[in-house]
């Protein structure tokens, strides 16, 4: 019986390499794709009950607008809004929210 000899070349392992990358922590808002007030409140970390009233104000109307209970991108840039949730009972909570519009 003949022993089969492996003739494939062998290579040493590559040296470890460190790589880094940035993660965009701001949600992206695609032009023409609306974000509902409820989704915006969730992204801002506000809890939304069944009978809560949600309002959104934009501080960058040249980048994004508020229409039909949604935030809508108009131009590339940084969209800044303030989200307010008023629960059926209790105190209203307001938080800022920033989107990147590509």
N, C-alpha and C positions, 0 to 999 in steps of 0.2 A: 504494500500500500504506500502510495506516495503522499507526502504531506504537502498540502497546498500552502504556498507562501504568499502572504499579502504583499502586493507590489505597489499599492497606492502610496503616494507621498504623505508624509506626516508634517504637520506644521505646529509650531509652539503657540500657546494661547496668546491672544492679544493682551497688551497691557491695559489695565483699567483706565477709563477716561471719564472725567467728570464733565457733565453738561448741565447748563441751567437754561431756564426759559421763564418768561413771564406769563401769568394767567390774568386775563382781563376779568376783574371782579364785577364790573358793571355789566348789567344785561344789555344785549344789543337790540336795537329797534330798527328793523328793516323798513326802508321807505315804502309807504303805502300799506304796511301791515299794522293794523291797530292793536293796541294792548288794552284790554278791558280795565275798567276801574277796579274791579274785584281782583284781577291778576296783579295790578299795580300795588294794591294794598297788601297782598300776600308777599310780593317781592320786597316791600318796605318793612316787612315783619309785623304788620298789624293784623290782629285777628278780626275776622269779619263774620258777625252773626247773621242769622237769617233776615232780621229786620233792620240791620245797620244801614245808615245812610252814608255813602261814600262820595266825597267831592275831591276833585283834582284841579290844581291851578298850575299853569306853566309859568316859569320865570324866564323862559327862552322861547318866546313865540315865533322867532325867526327860524328855529330848528324844529320845534314840535308844537302841535296844537291840541286842543281838547275839543272833541266833537262826538256827539251821539254816545256819551258815557264811555268814550275810549280816548286813549292818547294816540295821536297819529303823527308820524314823522313827516317833515316837510323838506328838510335839507340835511346834508351831512354835518356832523358836529356833536356837541354835547347837549342833550335834552335834560333840563332840570325841571322837576315838578315837586309840588308839595301835596301829599296825600293826607286827607283827613277822614277818619272813620268815626261816626257818631253812632254808638250802639243804641238800641231801643231804650235801655236804661243805663245810666252811668255817664261818665265823663268822656268827651271826645278826645281822640289822640291824633296828633299830626306828626308826620315824618317826611323828611326830604327823600327824594328818589332821583337817581341819575341814570340815564340811558346813553349808550353810545350809538349814534346814528351813522351807519356806514354809507 
